[in-house]
Amino acid sequence: MSALHSSSSVCLQRRGLSGTTLKLFALVLMLMDHIHYFFEFTGAVPLWFSQAARLSAPLFLFCTAEGFAHTHDRRRYFLRIWGIAAAMGLVQFLMMYAGMLVRPDGFYPLNGIFMNFVVLIPVWQGIDWLRQKRLAPGLAAMCLPLLWPFAFAALYSAADSTPAAWLLDSVLAVLGYTVLPCWSFIIDGGGFYILIGIALYLLREHRKLQAAVFVALTLLFDFVFPYFQLSGIEGFRFSMMFTLAYEWMGAFAAVPMLLYNGQRGAGLKRLFYIFYPAHVYLLYALSWAVLALGG
């Protein structure tokens, strides 16, 4: 009977979706979203590519929180993500402020989801330290990444009164996109996304409550707030919440989150780390070629 019970427990654990399956699902949706993002100017990519892909960013956030919680080497886990975020942040900075590699129509990619994780991982570590009653390191790890944009603004303002203001401003801006990402700079995520990431981590052990809070926050940040902003504009129609302000559709990511079985799966770690920057710049290069050919 004990063997039968053990076998049943294993079967129950294997039911549902593993972390790898969730990430593969999110990866496919992300690819669809970016095909629409980079080739929207052609008019050939349907809007539903992007609408369906609203599930992608929340699922990557969920999987990153789970990966961080279960990894055996949190420092290495963080450094991998930080390295990708810093490199892509530098490229984005050069495009935004130096005009390098900007498409002839003025478009350049603003994909920087890893920057969010660089902010969140120390916060998640701080949460765990606080749970262990390690108050000083816990508060420092939680507060410093969240307060950094405010310190950045103060330093940037102070730098303007110095003789080498342009140099100091440039150094600070580079830091804000690379070594010490400012969540206020992040277009691909940012403040609301980070708040949701904190909630997901805090409620990891309570999956149904976690999903409910995720849905509530997503609808608040991505439906309620945009609705009140847009409804005051002349010509607003409710249908715009499905064709223009459709970020709220990410709330449906709660379904695969609830199907997560707590298992890592095959892993495929290198695939996910390599695929994100590779596909962004490949699609960008292809979109440039299509634009040059008059597509």
N, C-alpha and C positions, 0 to 999 in steps of 0.2 A: 504493500500500500504506500509506503514511503517513496518507493521508486516511481510509482504512478503519480503521486502528488508532485514530486520533483519535476517529472516530465510535463505535467500540466502547467506548472509555474513557468517553465521555460517557454512553452508554446504561447502562453499569455503575454510574456515579455516580448516575444518576437512579432506579435500582432501589431498592426499599426505601421507607422513610418519611422524609419531610422533617421538619424541626423544627416547621413549622406544622401538619402532619398530626398529629404527636405531641401538640402542645398542644391541638388541636381535640378529639382523642380524650380527653385528660385533662380538658378542659373539660366535655364531655358527662358523663363519669363523675362529676366533681365536682358537677355540677348534680343528678344522681341521688342522690348521697350527701347533699346538703344538703336535697333534698326529703324524704328519710327523716329527716334530723336535725331539721328544723323541724316536720314533720307526723307524727312517730312517735306522738304522743299520740292521734291519730285512730284508729290501728290499721288504717288503710287503705293504708299504704305498705309493700310487702313488704321483708323484711330483706335480700334479695339485692341491692336497690338499693345498700345500704351495703357489702355484701360485695364486689360487683363493683368498686365505686368505691375499694377500697383501692389500686388501681393509680394513682389520680389524683395523690396527693401525691408519690410517688417520681418520676413522669413530669414533673411540674412542676419538681421539684428538678433532674432530669437536664437538662431544657430550659433552665433558668435558668443552670446551669453552662456549657452550650454557648453560650448567648446571651452570657454575660459573656466567655467566651473569644474570641468572634468579633466582638463589637461594636467599632465604630471610636471610640466615646466612652464609656469606662468610667465616667467621672465622671457623665455625664448618665444613663447606665443605672442607676447606683446611686441617684442623686437621685430618679428616678421611683419606684423601689421604696421608698425611704425615705419619700417623701411619703405614699404610700398606707399604709404600715405605721404611720407616726406618727399619721395621721388616724384610722385604725381602732383603734389602740391607745388613743387618747384617748377614743373612744366606749366602748371596752370598760372603761376605767378608771372612767368616769362611771357605767356600769351596775353595776360591781362594788362600788364604794365610795360612790357617791352615790345609788344606787338609781334612777337616771334611766332612763326608757324600758324598764323591766323588765316583761316580760309578767305579767299578773295571777297566773299560776301559779308565778311566781318564776323562770321560764326567761329566759335571755338568751344571745345568740350568743358563742361563744369562738373565732371564726374569725380567725386571725392568722398565716396561713402566710407572709405577706410579712415578718413580723418575723424569721423564720428567715433569710431571704435578706439582710436588713440585717446580720445577724451574719456570715453566710458570705462575702459579697462581699469585705469587707476581708481575711478569712482567705485567700480564693483569690488576692487580689492579693499578699498576703504570700508565698504559695507561689511565685508567679511571680518576685517580687523575689529570693527566696532562690535560685531557679534561675539568676538573673542575677548571683549572688554579691553582691547588695546586702543584706548581713546585718542591719544595724541597722534599716532601714525594714521589711525582711521579717519579722524577729522581732517588731517592734512591731505591725505589721498583723495578724500571726497571733495573738499572745498577748493583746493588749488586749481584743478583743471576747470572747475565751473566759474571761478572768480578771475581767471587769467584774462579774459577779454576786457574786463573792467580795469585791471592793472595795465593792460596794453594801451587802452585809450588814454590813461593818465600819463604813461610814458611817452606816447606819441604826441600828446599835447605839450608836454614839457620839452620834447626834442625840438619843437618848432621855434623855441626861443633861443636856440643855440646857433653858433656860427655855422656849424656843419649839419644844419637841420635836414637837408635833402639826403645826406648820407645816413644819418641816424634813422630817418623815416624809412629809408629803403631797407636797412638792416632789420628793423622791427617788423616791417611788412613781410620780408622773407621768413623771419622766425614764425610769424603768425600763420604762414601757409605750410611750413615744413617741420622744423624741429619742435616747436611748441604750438600746435594747431589751435587757433581760436575758433570756438564753436560758432561765434558770431560771423565768421567768414564763410562758413560752409553753406553752399547753395544746395548741394546734394544731401540734404538732411538738416542738420542745425539744431536749434534749441528744442523744438517740439519733439524731434526724433530722439534726442538725448534724454529728455524727460520720460518718454515712453520706454527707452532702454533701461532706465533706472527702475521703473515700475516692473518691467518684465523680470529683472534680476531679483528684486525684493520679494516677488511672489512666485519664485521658481518652484517652491515646494507645494504650491496650491494651484494646480493647473487650471481648474475651472474658474477660480477667482482671477487668476492671471489673465486668462482669455477675456473675461468679462471686463476687467479694468482696461485691457488693451483696446477692446472695441469702443468702450466709453471715451477714452482719451483720444483715439483716432477720430471718432465722429465729432468730438468737441473741437479739436484742433483743425481738422481738415474738412469739416462740413459746416458746423455751426458758425465758427468765426468767419470763414470765407463767405458763407451765405449772407451774414449781416453786412459784410463789407461790400459785396456785389449788389445786394438788393437795393442799395441806395443809389445805384448808378442808373441813369436813364436808359431805358431799353432792356433792362434786365428781365430775363425769363428763367423760370425754374429749371427748364431743360438745360440751362448752362451748367448746372451742377453735375450733369452727366457728360457734357461735351467740352467744358472748359475747366471747371474746378472739380475734377474727378479723383483727386488724390485720396479722398475718403474711402474709395473702393478697396483700399488696403485693409480695411476692417475685416474683409473676408479671409484674410490670412489666419484669423482665429481658428478656422476649420482645420487646416493642416497642423497648426500648433497643437490642437487638442488630440490629433491623431498620432502625435509623436510618442514613440514607445520607450524613450529613454536610452536607446541603444545608439552607439556611434555609427555602426554600419561599416562599409569598406574603407571609409576615411577619405581617400583621394585628395589628401591635403595639398599636394603640389599643384594639382589641377586647378583648384580654386584660387590659390595665390597667384598662379601664372595667368590664368584665363582673364581675370578682371582687367589688369592694365593692358594685356596684349589685345583683347578684343576691342577695347575703347579706342586705342590708337590705330588699329587696323581698320575699323569701321570709319574712323575720321579720315584716314588716308584715302579709302575707297570713295567716301562722299566727296572729297576734294576732286578726285579724278572724274567722278560723274558730273560734278558741277563744271569742271573745265571742258568736258565734252558736250556741255549744253544739255545735260539730262534734266 
